[in-house]
């Protein structure tokens, strides 16, 4: 099961643009991965952030929708905010971007997680423990699959490739995702 907030984009060889503010993937009612992605007319799709949840994360009780979310979007800007409540922890997130009105090329992006702002040029990767605490992990892994199409969530190949690349690049991520 997946939940998403935001507008889906197009394949990287398309000249259109789009974004996914939040895509949360669940397995057996437990969050496994959450990510955002951005596609500009002249660029590849890239992740804006990645959250990897502990394999024994609490089941999702409430997933943000209707809990104070803000969504405003137009071709040249977007501003979204959402909240996750899982077990006894909350993750507050917000993402905004602006682009040139004529070319729609990105001019600014802002990602905020639990009140802290993060750059999105190299997408921040976080491990989310069972207590809801986030730990940022720095990685040089290639975090965009060549065929990633953020508009086709039924094909998880690129997402699975990204997870495998992250595990190969970081022993910490590999250990975190395999612990039981």
KEKE-3310 file (N, C-alpha, C; in steps of 0.2 Angstrom, whole numbers, plus 5000, padded with zeros to 4 digits):
npx = (5004:5003:5004:5002:5007:5005:5009:5011:5025:5033:5042:5060:5064:5055:5049:5041:5036:5036:5031:5033:5028:5027:5029:5024:5028:5021:5022:5014:5006:5016:5027:5039:5048:5049:5048:5052:5051:5057:5055:5061:5059:5070:5078:5083:5073:5074:5077:5071:5072:5075:5067:5071:5063:5064:5064:5055:5046:5033:5015:5006:4996:4989:4990:4995:4985:4972:4976:4980:4987:4994:4992:4997:4998:5005:5009:5022:5026:5025:5019:5019:5014:5014:5010:5015:5009:5014:5013:5020:5025:5029:5031:5035:5034:5039:5038:5044:5044:5050:5049:5055:5044:5042:5051:5050:5060:5068:5070:5072:5072:5065:5066:5059:5061:5054:5056:5069:5079:5084:5096:5093:5100:5109:5101:5095:5097:5088:5088:5074:5071:5063:5058:5055:5065:5076:5090:5102:5111:5125:5128:5135:5129:5121:5106:5095:5086:5089:5077:5067:5051:5041:5028:5023:5019:5016:5027:5040:5053:5064:5064:5067:5080:5087:5086:5094:5106:5109:5111:5122:5132:5133:5137:5130:5117:5114:5115:5105:5093:5092:5091:5082)
npy = (4994:5011:5029:5045:5062:5077:5081:5070:5067:5065:5053:5053:5057:5065:5081:5088:5093:5090:5085:5074:5077:5069:5051:5037:5021:5006:4991:4977:4986:4993:5007:5008:5015:5032:5045:5060:5067:5076:5083:5092:5102:5101:5091:5076:5065:5068:5062:5071:5069:5055:5043:5030:5017:5008:4990:4985:4995:5004:5000:5010:5022:5034:5043:5057:5063:5075:5080:5093:5096:5106:5111:5119:5122:5126:5128:5135:5134:5127:5122:5112:5103:5091:5078:5064:5051:5039:5025:5030:5042:5057:5064:5079:5087:5097:5104:5115:5123:5134:5140:5146:5156:5156:5146:5136:5130:5125:5136:5138:5127:5120:5110:5104:5095:5090:5103:5107:5113:5107:5105:5100:5096:5085:5072:5071:5057:5048:5038:5030:5027:5015:5022:5034:5043:5052:5049:5056:5050:5050:5048:5042:5036:5032:5039:5039:5029:5024:5023:5028:5033:5044:5045:5032:5023:5009:5002:4996:4995:5005:5011:5000:4997:5009:5008:4996:5001:5011:5003:4996:5006:5010:5003:5006:5009:4996:4987:4993:4991:4977:4972:4964)
npz = (5000:4996:5000:4994:4993:4983:4966:4953:4942:4926:4915:4914:4901:4896:4892:4902:4918:4936:4953:4968:4983:4994:4996:5003:5007:5012:5021:5026:5034:5040:5040:5027:5018:5014:5003:4993:4977:4962:4946:4933:4918:4910:4915:4925:4935:4952:4969:4983:4996:5007:5018:5028:5036:5051:5051:5061:5063:5071:5068:5056:5063:5060:5045:5040:5031:5032:5044:5047:5035:5022:5006:4992:4975:4959:4942:4943:4956:4972:4988:5002:5016:5029:5040:5049:5060:5070:5080:5094:5090:5080:5064:5057:5041:5028:5011:4998:4983:4970:4953:4937:4929:4915:4909:4918:4925:4940:4953:4967:4981:4996:5010:5025:5040:5054:5060:5056:5042:5026:5013:4996:4985:4986:4990:5006:5017:5029:5043:5052:5068:5079:5089:5083:5081:5070:5061:5052:5037:5028:5011:4996:4986:4971:4969:4960:4950:4933:4925:4932:4935:4941:4940:4939:4950:4952:4947:4955:4953:4951:4964:4972:4967:4971:4985:4986:4981:4991:5002:4998:4998:5011:5026:5038:5034:5028:5039:5047:5040:5039:5052:5065)
capx = (5000:5006:5000:5006:5004:5008:5008:5016:5028:5034:5048:5065:5065:5049:5051:5037:5039:5031:5035:5030:5030:5028:5027:5025:5027:5019:5022:5010:5004:5021:5030:5046:5051:5046:5053:5050:5055:5056:5057:5061:5058:5077:5082:5081:5070:5079:5074:5072:5074:5073:5067:5071:5060:5066:5060:5050:5043:5026:5010:5004:4989:4987:4995:4995:4979:4967:4979:4984:4991:4994:4994:4996:5003:5004:5015:5028:5027:5021:5020:5015:5016:5011:5012:5015:5009:5015:5015:5020:5030:5026:5036:5032:5038:5036:5042:5042:5049:5048:5052:5054:5037:5042:5054:5048:5066:5069:5074:5073:5068:5066:5064:5060:5059:5054:5059:5076:5079:5089:5097:5090:5104:5111:5095:5096:5094:5087:5085:5069:5071:5056:5056:5053:5071:5079:5097:5104:5116:5128:5130:5137:5125:5117:5099:5090:5086:5088:5071:5062:5045:5038:5021:5020:5021:5015:5033:5044:5060:5069:5064:5071:5087:5089:5087:5100:5112:5110:5114:5129:5136:5133:5136:5126:5110:5113:5114:5099:5088:5092:5090:5075)
capy = (5000:5017:5035:5050:5069:5080:5079:5065:5069:5061:5050:5058:5059:5069:5088:5090:5094:5088:5083:5071:5079:5063:5045:5033:5014:5002:4983:4974:4991:4996:5011:5005:5020:5038:5049:5065:5068:5082:5083:5099:5101:5099:5087:5070:5065:5066:5062:5077:5066:5048:5041:5023:5015:5002:4984:4983:5001:5003:5001:5017:5023:5040:5045:5064:5066:5078:5082:5100:5097:5112:5110:5124:5121:5129:5126:5137:5134:5122:5122:5107:5101:5085:5075:5056:5049:5031:5023:5036:5047:5061:5067:5084:5088:5103:5105:5120:5125:5139:5139:5152:5156:5154:5140:5131:5128:5126:5142:5136:5122:5120:5104:5105:5089:5092:5110:5108:5114:5103:5106:5094:5095:5078:5071:5069:5051:5047:5031:5032:5021:5013:5028:5040:5048:5052:5049:5057:5046:5053:5043:5044:5031:5034:5038:5039:5024:5027:5022:5031:5037:5046:5045:5025:5020:5002:4998:4998:4993:5010:5012:4994:4999:5014:5005:4992:5006:5014:4997:4994:5012:5012:4998:5008:5008:4989:4984:4995:4988:4970:4970:4962)
capz = (5000:4996:5000:4991:4993:4978:4959:4950:4936:4920:4914:4913:4894:4894:4894:4907:4925:4941:4959:4973:4989:4999:4994:5009:5005:5018:5020:5032:5038:5043:5035:5025:5015:5012:4999:4989:4970:4958:4939:4930:4911:4906:4920:4927:4941:4957:4975:4987:5003:5008:5025:5028:5043:5055:5049:5066:5065:5073:5062:5055:5065:5056:5040:5038:5027:5036:5050:5047:5029:5018:4999:4987:4969:4952:4937:4945:4963:4977:4996:5005:5023:5031:5047:5051:5067:5070:5086:5099:5087:5075:5060:5053:5035:5023:5005:4994:4977:4965:4947:4933:4926:4908:4908:4923:4928:4947:4956:4974:4985:5003:5014:5032:5043:5062:5061:5053:5035:5023:5006:4992:4980:4987:4994:5013:5019:5036:5046:5057:5072:5081:5093:5079:5080:5064:5060:5045:5035:5022:5007:4989:4982:4966:4972:4955:4945:4926:4922:4937:4932:4947:4939:4939:4957:4952:4945:4961:4951:4953:4971:4975:4965:4975:4992:4986:4981:4998:5006:4996:4999:5018:5030:5043:5031:5027:5045:5050:5036:5040:5059:5067)
cpx = (5004:5002:5005:5003:5008:5007:5013:5019:5028:5041:5053:5066:5059:5051:5046:5040:5034:5035:5030:5032:5031:5025:5029:5023:5026:5020:5019:5008:5009:5025:5037:5050:5047:5050:5049:5054:5053:5059:5056:5061:5065:5081:5079:5077:5075:5075:5076:5074:5072:5073:5066:5069:5063:5061:5054:5047:5036:5021:5008:4997:4986:4992:4993:4988:4974:4970:4983:4988:4989:4996:4992:5001:5000:5009:5022:5030:5023:5024:5016:5018:5011:5014:5011:5014:5009:5017:5015:5024:5026:5032:5032:5036:5034:5041:5039:5047:5046:5052:5051:5047:5037:5045:5052:5054:5066:5073:5076:5069:5070:5062:5065:5057:5060:5058:5066:5076:5085:5089:5095:5094:5107:5105:5097:5093:5094:5085:5080:5069:5063:5054:5054:5059:5074:5086:5099:5111:5119:5130:5131:5133:5121:5110:5094:5091:5085:5081:5065:5057:5041:5030:5018:5023:5020:5022:5038:5052:5065:5070:5068:5079:5090:5091:5094:5107:5114:5114:5121:5134:5137:5132:5131:5118:5109:5111:5107:5093:5087:5091:5083:5074)
cpy = (5006:5023:5040:5057:5073:5078:5075:5068:5065:5058:5055:5061:5063:5076:5091:5091:5091:5086:5078:5074:5074:5057:5040:5026:5010:4995:4981:4980:4995:5001:5008:5011:5026:5042:5055:5065:5074:5081:5089:5097:5098:5094:5080:5071:5064:5066:5069:5075:5059:5046:5033:5021:5008:4996:4983:4990:5000:5004:5008:5017:5029:5042:5052:5067:5069:5080:5088:5100:5103:5110:5115:5122:5125:5127:5129:5137:5129:5123:5117:5105:5096:5082:5067:5055:5042:5029:5029:5042:5051:5064:5072:5086:5094:5103:5110:5121:5131:5138:5145:5151:5154:5148:5134:5128:5130:5132:5141:5130:5122:5114:5105:5098:5091:5098:5112:5108:5110:5104:5099:5093:5087:5076:5068:5062:5050:5040:5033:5026:5020:5018:5034:5045:5047:5053:5050:5053:5049:5048:5046:5040:5035:5033:5040:5034:5027:5027:5025:5035:5038:5046:5037:5022:5012:4998:5001:4997:4999:5011:5006:4995:5004:5012:5000:4996:5009:5009:4996:5000:5013:5005:4999:5007:5000:4986:4986:4992:4980:4968:4968:4963)
cpz = (5000:4997:4997:4992:4988:4971:4956:4944:4930:4920:4912:4906:4892:4896:4899:4914:4930:4948:4963:4979:4994:4996:5000:5006:5012:5016:5027:5037:5042:5038:5033:5022:5013:5008:4995:4982:4966:4951:4936:4922:4907:4910:4921:4933:4946:4964:4979:4994:5003:5016:5024:5035:5045:5053:5055:5068:5067:5067:5062:5058:5061:5051:5038:5035:5032:5043:5050:5040:5025:5011:4995:4981:4963:4948:4940:4952:4967:4984:4999:5012:5025:5037:5047:5058:5067:5077:5091:5096:5081:5071:5056:5047:5031:5017:5001:4989:4973:4959:4943:4929:4919:4906:4912:4926:4935:4949:4963:4976:4992:5006:5021:5035:5051:5064:5058:5045:5032:5016:5002:4986:4980:4992:5001:5014:5026:5038:5052:5061:5075:5086:5090:5078:5073:5065:5053:5043:5029:5018:5000:4984:4977:4968:4967:4950:4938:4923:4927:4934:4938:4946:4939:4945:4957:4950:4950:4959:4953:4960:4974:4973:4970:4982:4992:4985:4987:5002:5005:4998:5007:5022:5036:5040:5030:5034:5048:5046:5037:5048:5060:5074)
residu = (UNK:UNK:UNK:UNK:UNK:UNK:UNK:UNK:UNK:UNK:UNK:UNK:UNK:UNK:UNK:UNK:UNK:UNK:UNK:UNK:UNK:UNK:UNK:UNK:UNK:UNK:UNK:UNK:UNK:UNK:UNK:UNK:UNK:UNK:UNK:UNK:UNK:UNK:UNK:UNK:UNK:UNK:UNK:UNK:UNK:UNK:UNK:UNK:UNK:UNK:UNK:UNK:UNK:UNK:UNK:UNK:UNK:UNK:UNK:UNK:UNK:UNK:UNK:UNK:UNK:UNK:UNK:UNK:UNK:UNK:UNK:UNK:UNK:UNK:UNK:UNK:UNK:UNK:UNK:UNK:UNK:UNK:UNK:UNK:UNK:UNK:UNK:UNK:UNK:UNK:UNK:UNK:UNK:UNK:UNK:UNK:UNK:UNK:UNK:UNK:UNK:UNK:UNK:UNK:UNK:UNK:UNK:UNK:UNK:UNK:UNK:UNK:UNK:UNK:UNK:UNK:UNK:UNK:UNK:UNK:UNK:UNK:UNK:UNK:UNK:UNK:UNK:UNK:UNK:UNK:UNK:UNK:UNK:UNK:UNK:UNK:UNK:UNK:UNK:UNK:UNK:UNK:UNK:UNK:UNK:UNK:UNK:UNK:UNK:UNK:UNK:UNK:UNK:UNK:UNK:UNK:UNK:UNK:UNK:UNK:UNK:UNK:UNK:UNK:UNK:UNK:UNK:UNK:UNK:UNK:UNK:UNK:UNK:UNK:UNK:UNK:UNK:UNK:UNK:UNK)
# end
